[in-house]
C-alpha cells in the first residue's frame, strides 16, 4: 500500500535543527528521533509531503530564530533544498504542485466554511489545511500519516484504507 508522510511544522523545525526549535512536544521529539522516523519511512518507500502551511510556518521560524546570521544561513539553505526537491518531485518528496487543488476556489470555500468550527476547537488554519491535504491523499488511496507532536492534529489523521478481505474458495463435493 502506498503511504505518504505529511510533515508538520514543529517536527520539520526539529529535523532542520532550527535554533530554538530543537525539541518539540510532550513526547520530546529531538533530531535523532525525527531523523530516525523519516529515514525509516524513506527506506519503506514512503513519499514525504511538505504541506504549504509547514513551508510558510517553518520559513517564519527560521527567519525569526534568535541567533546570528551565520547560524541561520545553513538552516535556511537546507530548507530551501527541501522545498526545491518538493517542487521538482525528487524522490522521496511528493510533487508540491499536487497541493494546488487545495487552493482553488471550491477548496478554499470549503476550508473557509469549515474553519469557524475548527477555530473554536483551537485548530489553526495551517493544521486545518494539513487535515484537508491528508484527506486529499486518503481519497487517492494512500495510507496517510501526520508526522506531528500535536495530538489534536494527529487525532484528525485519516484512517488507514481498508484492506481487501480474502475469501477462501470452497469446492463443491
C-alpha positions as CSV (number, residue, x, y, z in Angstrom):
1,X,0.0,0.0,0.0
2,X,1.3,3.4,-0.9
3,X,2.0,5.7,2.0
4,X,2.5,9.4,2.5
5,X,4.0,11.2,5.5
6,X,2.8,14.8,5.9
7,X,5.5,16.7,7.9
8,X,4.1,19.2,10.3
9,X,6.0,22.5,11.1
10,X,7.1,21.5,14.6
11,X,8.9,18.3,13.6
12,X,10.2,19.9,10.4
13,X,11.8,22.5,12.5
14,X,13.3,19.8,14.8
15,X,14.6,17.9,11.7
16,X,16.1,21.1,10.3
17,X,17.6,21.9,13.7
18,X,16.1,25.4,13.7
19,X,17.7,27.4,16.5
20,X,15.3,27.4,19.5
21,X,13.2,24.6,17.9
22,X,15.5,21.6,18.5
23,X,12.9,19.7,20.7
24,X,9.2,19.5,20.3
25,X,6.2,18.3,22.2
26,X,5.5,16.4,25.3
27,X,6.9,13.3,23.5
28,X,10.3,15.0,23.4
29,X,10.9,14.8,19.7
30,X,14.5,15.6,19.1
31,X,16.6,15.5,15.9
32,X,17.7,11.9,16.3
33,X,14.1,10.7,16.8
34,X,12.6,12.7,13.9
35,X,15.5,11.7,11.6
36,X,15.2,8.1,12.5
37,X,11.4,8.1,11.8
38,X,11.9,9.9,8.4
39,X,14.8,7.7,7.3
40,X,12.8,4.6,8.3
41,X,9.8,5.8,6.2
42,X,12.1,6.6,3.2
43,X,13.6,3.1,3.4
44,X,10.0,1.7,3.3
45,X,9.3,3.7,0.1
46,X,7.0,6.3,1.8
47,X,6.5,9.6,0.0
48,X,7.3,12.7,2.0
49,X,4.8,15.6,1.7
50,X,5.7,19.1,2.6
51,X,2.4,20.9,3.3
52,X,2.3,24.6,2.2
53,X,1.4,25.5,5.8
54,X,4.6,23.9,7.0
55,X,6.6,25.7,4.4
56,X,5.3,29.1,5.5
57,X,5.5,28.5,9.2
58,X,8.9,26.9,9.1
59,X,10.3,29.7,7.0
60,X,8.9,32.1,9.6
61,X,10.6,30.2,12.4
62,X,14.0,30.2,10.6
63,X,13.8,33.9,9.8
64,X,12.8,34.8,13.4
65,X,15.2,32.5,15.1
66,X,17.1,34.3,17.9
67,X,20.6,33.6,16.5
68,X,23.1,35.3,14.4
69,X,23.0,35.3,10.6
70,X,25.9,32.8,10.4
71,X,24.0,30.2,12.3
72,X,20.7,30.9,10.4
73,X,22.0,30.6,6.9
74,X,22.8,26.8,6.8
75,X,19.4,26.0,8.2
76,X,17.7,28.2,5.6
77,X,19.8,26.7,2.9
78,X,18.9,23.1,3.9
79,X,15.2,24.2,4.0
80,X,15.5,25.8,0.5
81,X,16.9,22.5,-0.8
82,X,13.9,20.5,0.6
83,X,11.5,23.0,-1.0
84,X,13.3,22.6,-4.3
85,X,13.2,18.8,-4.0
86,X,9.4,19.0,-3.5
87,X,9.0,21.4,-6.3
88,X,10.9,19.0,-8.6
89,X,9.2,15.9,-7.2
90,X,12.6,14.5,-6.3
91,X,12.2,11.1,-4.5
92,X,11.2,10.8,-1.7
93,X,9.3,14.1,-1.9
94,X,5.8,14.4,-3.4
95,X,5.2,16.9,-6.1
96,X,4.4,20.2,-4.4
97,X,2.1,21.1,-7.3
98,X,-0.2,18.3,-6.1
99,X,-1.4,20.7,-3.4
100,X,-2.7,23.2,-5.9
101,X,-6.1,21.5,-5.8
102,X,-6.4,22.8,-2.2
103,X,-6.0,26.4,-3.2
104,X,-8.6,26.5,-6.0
105,X,-11.8,28.4,-5.4
106,X,-14.1,25.5,-4.3
107,X,-11.4,24.0,-2.0
108,X,-10.8,27.4,-0.4
109,X,-14.5,27.9,0.1
110,X,-14.7,24.5,1.7
111,X,-11.7,25.4,4.0
112,X,-13.4,28.7,4.8
113,X,-16.7,27.0,5.6
114,X,-15.0,24.5,8.0
115,X,-12.7,27.0,9.7
116,X,-15.0,28.7,12.2
117,X,-15.8,25.3,13.8
118,X,-12.1,24.3,13.7
119,X,-11.0,27.6,15.2
120,X,-13.4,27.1,18.1
121,X,-11.8,23.7,18.6
122,X,-8.4,25.5,18.6
123,X,-7.3,24.1,15.2
124,X,-5.1,26.6,13.4
125,X,-5.6,27.4,9.7
126,X,-2.3,25.7,9.0
127,X,-3.5,22.5,10.7
128,X,-6.9,22.7,9.0
129,X,-5.1,22.8,5.6
130,X,-3.0,19.8,6.6
131,X,-6.1,17.9,7.5
132,X,-7.6,18.7,4.1
133,X,-4.4,17.7,2.4
134,X,-4.4,14.4,4.3
135,X,-8.0,13.7,3.2
136,X,-7.0,14.5,-0.4
137,X,-4.2,11.8,-0.3
138,X,-6.5,9.4,1.5
139,X,-9.2,9.8,-1.2
140,X,-6.5,8.9,-3.7
141,X,-5.9,5.6,-1.9
142,X,-2.8,6.4,0.1
143,X,-2.2,5.4,3.7
144,X,-1.7,8.9,5.3
145,X,0.3,9.6,8.4
146,X,0.9,13.0,10.0
147,X,4.4,13.4,11.4
148,X,3.5,15.8,14.3
149,X,3.8,16.3,18.0
150,X,0.3,17.8,18.1
151,X,-2.2,15.3,19.5
152,X,-5.1,17.4,18.2
153,X,-3.7,17.3,14.6
154,X,-2.7,13.6,14.9
155,X,-6.3,12.7,16.0
156,X,-7.5,14.1,12.7
157,X,-5.3,11.8,10.6
158,X,-7.3,9.8,8.1
159,X,-7.8,6.1,8.9
160,X,-5.8,3.6,7.0
161,X,-7.5,2.4,3.8
162,X,-9.4,-0.8,4.2
163,X,-7.5,-3.9,3.2
164,X,-9.5,-6.2,0.9
165,X,-10.6,-9.3,2.7
166,X,-9.6,-12.6,1.3
167,X,-12.2,-15.2,0.8
168,X,-11.3,-18.8,0.5
169,X,-12.8,-20.6,-2.4
170,X,-14.8,-23.6,-1.5
171,X,-15.1,-26.6,-3.7
172,X,-18.3,-28.3,-4.1
173,X,-18.1,-32.0,-3.3
